[in-house]
Amino acid sequence: MRRLLDRRADALLDRDAKEYRATGRDAEAAEVYDNLREVPLESWQYRLTAFRRDGERATATADLRYRIKGYDSEPLTTSRLLTLEEREGRWYVAAERPAKKATEQLWDQGPVTSVRGAHSLVLGIGRSERDETTLRGYAELADRAVPLVRGAWPGKWPQRVVVLVPRSLDGMAGLLGAPASGYQGIAAVTTGETGGSGEAPADRIIVNPEAYGVLGDFGKQVVLTHETTHVATRAHTSPATPLWLSEGLADWVGYRGTGRTPAQAAPELRRAVQRGQLPGALPEDGAFGFSGDAGELAQAYEGSWLACRMIADQWGEAKLTGFYEAVGAHKKRPGALEDALRDVLDVTPEKFTARWRTYLRSELG
């Protein structure tokens, strides 16, 4: 069985369609190979983890480790379930799909088209000329996002991004292993490893084409710049980093240099402030849940952006990025924010919150 899976992996890497099809049922193998043939793979390896035979049929679970050429520093891992059958003394793969609790991979959803930009690789479902034109638009936006992030974030990062574009919201949910309802209205998310821990060697920006498609050109650029910031800051984002800081910094980079005022970029929070509903504290992590109230979610993002904007305005951009790094250097949440506020900004949490509330009044009142 290991030899069969090694043979299947080698055939895919060698782009040997005939040899790959010889490892499985004709129709199944042809479809899988075709779905994958435009994905630029550096490595592809199965590690058998479980096997059960029942006569001429068997099931196997394997860890698939793969790497995209030029983008992944280390292989990403996902679990696969393989159905196998024996014919005339030889074993073949009858079907391959995500294992239980594992997320889908993009090629599980159909034939993948690959468009390479100067700083980006966009992988999307569909092979028509229209599909390729759409993906090229994503690549152009991602190529603009990378220099924007490079200009704002001084830390070391690969300065290239992989963007996954499924067909629909349901496709996005499949890649994330979560209900589609939780991402309705969310234009894109970034994940360290699809369905993984967030501490992976590569990031994927996953687009919701339904929500992203209704944005204007400005909004589309802000979204991709925001998500690219998450890619850039991954090494300095830890369990100690509160979501208001990670999301606020990403929005700060997204809006940096655009000329958008707080009144323009924070309309929900502006209305709340003008109604006398000034937030008493920075947003908790729970405020960023995608399935909650849309207005409250918007206020959480807007308040976080203004917190980071305040740091850049009042302490300087270098202090903002240094503060982010100082918080993320902690392994756990308790004490991380307090220590970084003291060591980098020379302020207590109480005084920082008070300054932020004053800043909201002055910018939105």
N, C-alpha and C positions, 0 to 999 in steps of 0.2 A: 504494500500500500504506500509506503514511503517512496519507493522507486517510482510508482505511478504519479504521485504528486510532484516529485522532483522533475519528472519528465514533462509534466504539464506546465510547471513554472518555467523550465528552460525553453520550451517551445514558445511561450508567450514573450519572453525576453528576447529570443532570437527572431521574433516576428515570423515564425514558421507556422503558417496557418494549417498546412496539411498535417504536420506533426501534432499540433494542438488538437485538431479535430479527432485524431486517432486515439486520444486519451478519453474520449467521452462519446455519448450518443451524438450522431451527426448533427441533428437540429440544435440540440442544447449547446454543444461545443462551438458550432458555427456562430450562434447568437452571442455567446459570451465573448468569443474572440473578436467579433465585429464590434461589440460595445466598447471593448478595451483598446482597439488597435490605434486610436489616436492619442491615447494617454502616454506621455513620455516617461517610461519607467526606467529607473536606475537599478532597482532590485525587486524581486518577487519571490517569496519563500514561504512554504507551508511547514508548520511543525505540528505533527499529529499529537493530539492530546487525549483522544478517546476513540474507541473502535468497538463496534458490536456487529457480529455476523449472524445472519439467519439464512442458512443455505446459500443460494446463489445471489442473495442481496445482503447489503451491509450499510450501516451508517457510520460516519466518522465525523469527529469534531477536530478542527485544526485551527491553530493561530496563524493567520496570514500576516506576514510582515512585508510591507512594501515601501518603496521610496520613489518619489517623483524626481526625475533627473533635473539637477540644477536648483532645486527648491528645498528639499528635505535634508537636514543635516544627519538625521538618523531615521531608521525605518519606523513607520507607524504600524500599530498592531490592531487587528480586528479579528473576531472569532467567526469562523465559517462552519456551516453544517453541510456535509457532502453525503449524497445518496449514491451508492455504488452498486453495480451489478456485474456478475461474472458470466462471460460467454466463451464457451470453448476453451476453458482453462485460463482466460485472461480477464482482468478486472478493468472496468471502465467507470468513469464518472457519469452518472445519469442526471444529476442535478447538483447545483451549488447555490447556497443562499446564506443570508446572515444567520448565525446561531441564535438560540434563544437569548433574549436580552441584549443582543448586539445590534448596532445600528446598521442601516443600509449604507452601501457605498454608492457613489453616483452611477457607476456602470450597472448596478442592479436595476436602475430605473429606465435604461434604454441606451441607444448608441450615443457615445460621448464625442463631442466636437471640441477640439483644442485650438485656442487662439493665444499666441504668445505675443506679449508686448515688451517694451523696453525693460520694465521692472515687474512685469506681471505674467501670470499664466491663468487664463480663464478657461474653465472646463464646463461645458453645458450640454444639456440633452437636446438632441436633434441634429440632423445633418443637412438641412436645406440651406439654400443661399441666404434666406431670411434669417435663419438661426445664426449663421456665421456673422452676418452683419450686426445682429444684436449683440453677440458676444464681443465683437470688435469694439463696440461702444463701451462695454464694461472695461475692456483692456485700456482704452484711452483714458477713462476716468481713474482707473487704478494707477496708471503711469503718471498722472498728474498728482495723485495722492501721495505717492512715495516721496518725492522731493519736498512736498509741503510738510510731511511728518519729519523728514530728515532735518529740515530747517528749525523745527521746534523742539525735537527730542535729541539731546546730545549723546545719549547712551548708544552702545554698540548693538546693532541688530542687522539681520541679513539684507535689509533694504530691497526686498522683493516679496511679492504676495501671491497666493493662490486663491482664486475666486471660483466658487462652485455655484452654478446657476441651474437649479432643477427646473422642471416644467411649471411647477405650481407650489402653492402653500403646502399641500399634502406631501409633495416631494421634499420640501425643506424639512418638514416635520419628520419624515422618514430618515433623513440624514442625521437628525438630532436625537432620534429615538424618543420623541415627546409628542403629545397630542397637538394637532394642528391648531386647535382653538387657542392654545397658549401663545401663538405667534401671529395671530391675525392682526394686521396693521403694523407689524414690525418689519421694517424694510430689509434688515440684514443683521446677522450676529456673527461673532467670531468665536471659534472654539480651538483650543490648543490641539486637541486630537478629537475628531468627531466622536462624541459619546465618551470621551476620556476624562482625565483628571484635570486638564488645564495646565499640566506641567509636561507637555509633550515637546518633541524636537521640531515641530512644525505646526503652523496655524492654518486654518481654512476660514476664509470669509464666505459664509453661506448666505445667499441672497433669497429673499422672498420675492419672486418676480411680480406677484400681484400687488403688493404694497409698494415696492420699489418703482414699478412701472407708472404709477400715478404721480410720482414726484416730478417737479421741474428740474431743469439742468442744475440749478444751484443746489437744490435739496439732494439730488443724486451725488453731487460731488462731496457735500458735507458728510453724507452717510459713509461713502467709501473712505474718506479721509479719517473719519471717526474710527471705523473698523480697522484701518491700517495702523492707527495709533495703538490699538490693542495688540496688534502683532508686534509692533516695535517695543512696547513696554512689558511684554510677557515675562522676560527674565527678571524684572523688578516688581512683578505683581505676585503677591503671596497671599496665604490665608489671612494675613494681618491687614491687608489692604481693604478698607471699606469701599463699598460700591460707589458711594458718592464721590470718592476720590478718583477711582478708575474711570467711571463714566464722565465725571466732570472734566478730567484732563483730556479725555478723548474728544469731548465736545469743544473744549477750549482750543485744541489743535484744529478741529474741523472748522471753527468760525474765525480762527486767527487770520488776520489780514484781509478779511472779507468786507469789513466796514459795517457789519450788522450791529445795530445797537441792542442793548438789553430789551428795550421796548419791542423791537422787531423779533428778536430771537427767543424771548421768554413771555409770550402773550398770556399764557395760562397763569403764571405766577404773578404777572403784572396785575391781572384782574383781581386776583386774590388779595394782593397787597392793597390795592385801591379800595377793596371792600373792608379793609381793616383786618384781614386774616393773614397777618405776618407770621411765617413759620417760627416756632419757638426753638427749633433745633434742626441741625442738618439731617437729611433723610436717612432713615435706617435702611438696611439691606432689603427688608421686606417691601419697601415702597417701590422697588424696581421690578416687581413681579408682573409679567406680561399679561396675566389673565385678570388683573384688577381693573379699577376705574381708570379710563384713558386720561381724564383730566388730572387725576392725582399722579399718574405716572409721568405725565408731561411736566408737572410742577417739580417732581423729584429730579428729573434730568435738568430742568432749567435752574433750579436752586444749586445743584451741584456744579453746573457750568459757571454760575456766578461766583461760587466759592473759589474756584480755581482762577477765574478771571480777577477776582479781588487780590489773591496772592500775587499774581503776575503784575497787577497795577501797583500794589502798595509795597511789595517786597522785591519784585523783579522776577523775570522769567527764570533765571538761573536758580533762584530760591524755590520756585514752584517745582521744577524738575528734581532739584535736590531733596525737597520735602517728600516727593513721591518715592524716590529711591530709599530715603531713610525709613519711611513707613514699611515699605516692602522688604527691607532687610530683616525685619522681625519674622520669626517663624509663626507666632500666634498673635491673635488680635489684642488681648489684654496688654495695656501699656504702650502699644506701638504708636498710636496716634499721639498720646500725651508726650512720649519721649521725643518724637519728631517735631512736634510743635515747639517744645522747649529748646531742643538742640539746633534746629534750623531756623525757626521763625521767632524764637525768644518770646513766646506767648503761651499762656495757659489755655486749656480747652474752653474755659468759661469766657475769657476775654476774646478768643478767636470767634466764638459763636456770637458774642455781642457785636463784634466788628462786622461780621457777616450780615447780621440783621440790620445794622445801620446802613451797610452798603446796599442791601435790597431796597430800603426806604429811599435812599438817594437816587438809585438808578431806575426804580420802577414806580415810585410814588407820584 
